[in-house]
């Protein structure tokens, strides 16, 4: 629904200069954050925070 992704079903590879990034390096350098709340562009910063 609405094109949102389920984080438990995300898969893929991380490449650096065309080579697979080792998992030990990937865990230290990379992260993925799922967007849970979509903000209305008409709201101010203060309104969006609440």
MOHU-V898817 format. One record per pair of residues at least 12 apart in sequence whose ideal C-beta (glycine too) atoms are under 7 Angstrom apart, sorted by the first residue. I is the first residue (numbers start at 1). J is the second residue. If there is no record, write none. Layout:
# MOHU-V898817
i=<I:I>
j=<J:J>
This chain:
# MOHU-V898817
i=<5:7:14:14>
j=<34:34:26:30>
